[in-house]
Amino acid sequence: MPRFQGLVCSATLAMALPLALVLALGSLISSTQAAARAFFVFGDSLVDNGNNNYLVTTARADMPPYGIDYPTHLPTGRFSNGLNIPDLISQQIGSEPTLPYLSPQLTGERLLVGANFASAGIGILNDTGIQFVSTTFLLSFHRRSLTFDDLQVNIIRIYKQLEYFQQYQERVSSLIGEGQTQQLVSQALVLITLGGNDFVNNYYLVPFSARSRQFSLPDYVVYVISEYRKVLARLYELGARRVLVTGTGPLGCAPAELAQRSRDGQCAEELQRAAALYNPQLIQMINNLNGEIGSDVFIAANSNQMHADFINNPRAFGFVTSKVACCGQGPYNGIGLCTVASNLCPNRDLYAFWDPFHPSERANRIIVQQIMRGDASYMHPMNLSTIMELDSRTP
């Protein structure tokens, strides 16, 4: 692995300095590098920091009351009342929050912090999220026989996110050189969150959807996993060496699904079945991929269990409910979008869900605690604290 040029200078100094001073300098260099670790985020609305603000799409969170508990108390494009999971991981690793890749503010030294490429509405499959487009664009889509690739202008599909990652590296290379860019990327932490939309906003989007006619649920899960493997392999090709891969949460327990599919407040069985099939196969695929690589590049985060803990026993975590969203309307506040006209709870910390689909900031904090320190039932083969400790020892 190539080293920063600064380490060469340190090695030269070491020949003339007392051992204690050399050790102190080495420690200082290691801590500086650890603090400067870049962070890259890929995925959907659970981790989008505002890329969709710059797109013509209905999948947006740039209007109040989104952001009501963010430090600025303004909407940022995060699908949260406040901070989301990437923000909280950035805090834990001692980094600044990553900016959306499409933000005009992401220039110069800010590029060295990393970037968030995530885009609300996307999935592993290219046909997931086709409903998140403007009416005008949909008319053009039908009249001019455009393809799914043409819909990239409305949400940043996963392979476009990976293209942007490659473009990012070219931009950084012009600042610090190709060698140091490769080191920045290889030493970076990467988070990727995908999969939920491939069920909620594809297979189960409408009765008799195209994918449900094409595949039985078990066969669909196998297909989605096989496509996800290609995504992760490409991420590895692009230089990522520490990648947190989150599974889906309990898909049938979101307020939106309770409102549409539940008569008694119990989680929707078919979506729960999908999550139960998908998540174990995701872990197995990650194990196989790591085995082929010969290193624990990909770390599986058991999001299903992390969510299930506070969904199944909300009061144990200080929530008054895990069924009703803080912001929304209709049964369980699970119908439609969160808007200024929606019901809005006065204390977001008491609600596990902020809107019909997304956890509140406080729920996100519980999830990140498990990412950082959770045992093998939550993080496989190791948690993020262990990763950081191991990586701090790597020269």
N, C-alpha and C positions, 0 to 999 in steps of 0.2 A: 504494500500500500504506500503510495507516495506521501512524502512529508512536506509540511510547510517549510519555506525557506528559512523562517525564523529558527527552526530547530537546528539547522546547519550552523547558524551563528552561535547557538547555545552550546553545541558540541565543541566548537573551536574554543570558546571561553572556558569550557570545562577542563581543558588541558592545563590551564594556568591558575585555576581557582581552587581553594580548599574544598574538601569533599562535602562538608556541611553546607557551604554556600552553593555548590553544584546541586545538591539535593533540594535545597530551597528553591533554586531557579527552576528545576525540573517540575517541582510541585506547582509553582506559579504558572508555568506554561500549561500544564495539564488542566489546572482549574480554569484558566482563561479559555482553553479550547472547549472544555465542557460547557462553560457558560455561553459560548458562542455557537453551540450546536444548532444547526438549522432544523427547521420543522416544516414538513410538507404534508398537505391534506388533500385527499381525493375522496369523492363520493357525492352524496345526495343532500337533502335538506337538513338532515341531522347534523351536518358539519359545514354547511355552506355559510360563509362569513359575509356574503353580499355580492357574489359574482352576478347573480340574476338581476341585481339592480341595473346592470348595464345591458340587459337583454330585453327584447320584446317578447314577454311571456306572462302568463297568468300565475306562474309559480314564483310569487314575490312576497317578501316580508318587509317592505320598505315604507309601511304606513302604520300609524298608531293603531292599537296600543302595543304593537311589537316594540321591544326595547324599553318598555316602561321602567324596568329596573336596571337597565344598562347604566354604566357610570354617567353617560351624558343624558340619560332618560329619553333618548331619541331612537327611532327605528334605524337599524343598520343593515338590514337584509338578513340578519340571523333569525331563524324560526324559533325564537325564544323570548321570554320576558326580559332576559338579561344575557348572561354569558352562556355560551354553548360548550360542548365538550372540547373542541380544539383550544378555545380560550383558556379553559381550566388546565389542560395539559401543558400549555405554554407556561402558565404560572408555576406548575410543578417542576418543569425543567429549567426554570429561571430564564425564560426567553420572553421577548416581546410578542404580543399577539400577531399572528400572520395576517398580512393584508390579502384581500382577494386579488387573484392574478390580473383581473381586468381593471383593477383600480389604477387610475393615473398617478396615484401617489407611490406606487411600487416601482421606485427607480433608485439608482445609486446604491448607497450602502444598505438601504432597506431591503434590497434583494438578498443580502447575505443572511437575513433572519429566516428566509424561506418564503413560502407562498402557499395560499389556499386556492386550489383549483376546483373545489367542489361546486356543484350546481344542483339546486333543488329540482326534483322531478325525475332525475335520471335513474337508470338501473344498470344491471350488468348487460342486459340485452338492448340492442339498438332500437327496438320498437317499444320499449317501455317509456311511458311519459309523453306519448304523442298528443295527449289531450291538453298539455300545458302550452298551448300556442294561442296567438291572438286570432280573433274571428276573421280579420282581414287576411292573415296568412293562411288560415285553413281554406278560405275560398280559393286562394291562389294555388294551394296544394292540390285541390280537387280539379280545378280548371286546367292547370298546366301539367298535370301528371308528374309532379315532383316526387322525389324519392325521400326515404327517411333521412338520408344524409343531408338533404336540403334543410331539414328541421334543426340542424346544428345552430342556426341563428337564434333559436328560441330557448334551448337549454344546452349545456355543454356536456355532451355525451362522453362516456368514459374514455374512449380512444382519442377524442379531441382533448380531453384533459391531459392525457399522456403526451399528445403532440405539444401542448403548451408547456409541459414539463421539459421536453427536449428543447423547445424554444427558450425557456428560462435558462437552461444551462448554457446555451449559446450567448445569451445576454450577460450572464455572470462571467463567462470566459473572457469577454471583452473588458471586464473590470479587473479581474485578478489572475487571469491566465487559465489555460485548460487544465493543467495539472492540479492547481489548487481548487478549481471547480470540481474536479473529480473527487478530490478528498472531501470537500464540503458536502457533496451529495452522499458519498459512501459512509460518512460519519453522521449523517443526519438521521433524525427520527421521522418516520413516515406513518401516517394514519390513513386507512382506507375503510370507508363505510358504505357498503352496497348490499343490495339483495332484497330489502323489504319492498321496494317499489315494484320489483319484478313479480310479486304476488298481489299486493294491494292495488297497484295501478297498471296491472297487465293481466295476469291469469284470472284474477277475481274482479277485475274492473267492472265488467258487465256480465250478465248471464250469457253463457255460451260464447265467451270471448274466442277470438281466433286461436289463441294459444291453448285454451282448454279444449277446443275441438281437435287440435293437432296432437296434444299429449294428454295422457292420464297424469294425475298429480305426481306419482312417483317418478314417471319418466321425465316429466318437466323438471323436477328437482335435479335429476342426474344431468340433464341438458344444461341447466343454469350453472351448476357446479363446474361442468366441463368448460363452459365459456368463461367463468370466473378464473379458472386456472390459467387461461391464455392471458387474461389481464394481468394477473400477478407475475407471470413469467415475463411479460413485457416490462413491467415495473422493475424487475430484477435486471433485465437487459439494459435498462436506462440508468443503472447504477445504485438503486436502492438496496441497502443491506440490513436495515432494521425497520421492519414493517409491522405495525399493529393492524390486524385484520379483525374487524368486529363482525359478529354474526347478527342475525335479526333479533329483535325483541319478541315478546309474545304478541304476534301480529293481531290476533283476534281480540285482544284486551284493550286496544286503543279506543277512546271515546267515540271516534268516528265509526268504528266497526260495531261497537255496542249499539249505537244509534240506528245503524242500518240492518244489523243481522241478529241482534239479541232481543228476546222477549222478556227475559227475567234478570238481565244484568250479568249473566254469565258470559264468559269470553266465547267468541264465535268459534265453533268447533272446527270448521274446515280450515280456517286460517291458522288455528293452533296446530292442526295436523300438518300444515305446510311447514311451519316453523320447526316442528318436531322432526320432520324428515330432513329439512335443509341443514340445520345447525350441526348435527353430528357428521354429516357428509362433508361439510365445510372443514371441520377440524381434521377429518381423515385426509382430505385433499391437501391441506396445509402440511400435515405430517409427511405425506408422500413427496410433496414438492421439496420440503426441507431435506428429506432423505436423498433425493436426487442431487441437490446442490451440495450436500455434505456439511450444512451449517444451519443453525436456527435463525434463518433470515426472517421468516414469517412467524409472528406471534398471534395466536388465536385468543381473542377476547370473547368470553361467553356472555354476550349482551343479553341473551335470553334469560339467564339466571340472574344477572344483575338487575334487570327490570322486574323479574318475577318476585324477587324478594320484597320490594315495596308495593307491588301490585297486589300480591296475595295477603300482605299484612301491613297496610299503609300506616296504621296507628303506631306500630313499632318503630316507624321511621319519622314520626311526627306529622304525618299527613292526616287530614280529615277524610280524604277520599282519594281513590285511585281510579274511579269510574267516571267522575264528572270532570270535564276540562274547566280550567279557570276562565278561559275566554272562548265563547261560542254561542250557539243557540240550539234550540230543539232538545230532544232527549239527550241527556248526559252532556249538554253543550257540544254535541258531536256533529252537528249538521252545518255544512258550509264552511266559510272562512271566518277567521278572527278579524273583526273590523271595529271601527269606532262605534258602530251600532249594536255590537254584540253584548251579551251579558259579560260582565267582568268582575271577577272576585276581588275583594279588597286586600287580601293577603295571599300573594302568590306562593309563599313558602309553605302554605297548608295544602297545596294541590300537587299531586304527582305529575299531572299533565297540564301544560300551559294552554295548548290549543287541541283540536281534535286528534292530532297525530303526534305532537312533539312534547317531550318531557319539559318540566319547568327547570329553571336554573338550579333550584335546590336538588331536584332529582338528578340532574346532570352531575352535580357535585358528588352524590352518592356513587354514581357510576364510575366517575374518575377515581374516587378513593379505591374502588376495587381494581381498576386498571393499574393503579400505582402499587397496591399492597395485597391484592387478593391472592388466595391460595390457588392450588392447581385446579380446583373446581371452577374458578373464574378465569384464570389466565394460564395458557398452556403454550410452551413448556415453562414459562416464567413470567413474573409480573414486571412492570416497568421500572420499579425501584431496583430490582435485581439486574435488569438490563443496564441501567445507568451505572450501577456499581461495577459490573463486569467490564463495561466499555471504558470506564475511567481507568482501569488497569491496563488497557490495551495501548501499547506505545504508538 
